[in-house]
Amino acid sequence: MVAERNADAWLTMDWHRDPELTDGQFFNIGQYLADEGITIETS
């Protein structure tokens, strides 16, 4: 979930997107988990 200043709603994003955290720093949690050997089961 992403909250933005002065926004009325939060954004819910797919884990495989690259949201910008701050000043050009991005984080892809789906890629991080894959790199760590963690798999997520979906139904």
GICOR-V36069 format. One record per pair of residues at least 4 apart in sequence whose ideal C-beta (glycine too) atoms are under 7 Angstrom apart, sorted by sequence separation. I is the first residue (numbers start at 1). J is the second residue. D is the distance in whole Angstrom. If there is no record, write none. Layout:
[[I J D] [I J D]]
//
This chain:
[[13 17 5] [20 24 7] [21 25 5] [28 32 6] [29 33 6] [30 34 6] [31 35 6] [32 36 6] [20 25 7] [21 26 7] [33 38 4] [13 19 6] [20 26 5] [21 27 5] [3 10 5] [19 26 7] [33 40 7] [2 10 6] [18 26 4] [19 27 7] [1 10 5] [2 11 4] [1 11 7] [18 28 5] [1 12 6] [2 13 6] [17 28 7] [16 28 7] [15 29 5] [16 30 4] [15 30 4] [2 19 6]]
//
